[in-house]
Amino acid sequence: MALKIIASMCSGCSACEPECPNVAIREKGGTFVIDPKKCTECEGQFDSPQCIAVCPVDGCIKKV
């Protein structure tokens, strides 16, 4: 599975980008997007997805 950042909710704070161990998050048009081909939801690396843990906007990042 992969995660998705809801563009309309993303504040563009960039907190998630440096936390991704797979370099799956990048800036696009003032918000951030997750490359589903690279996203592993941090399985095998952390107990929970690191982008969700640091995102200041509740519900901005969802499982697809």
ZICOR-V124560 format. One record per run of one state. SS is the DSSP state (H for helix, E for strand, L for the rest). FROM is the first residue (numbers start at 0). TO is the last residue. Records with the same first field share a line. If there is no record, write none. Layout:
SS = FROM-TO + FROM-TO
//
This chain:
L = 0-1 + 5-15 + 19-23 + 28-29 + 34-48 + 54-59 + 63-63
E = 2-4 + 24-27 + 30-33 + 60-62
H = 16-18 + 49-53
//
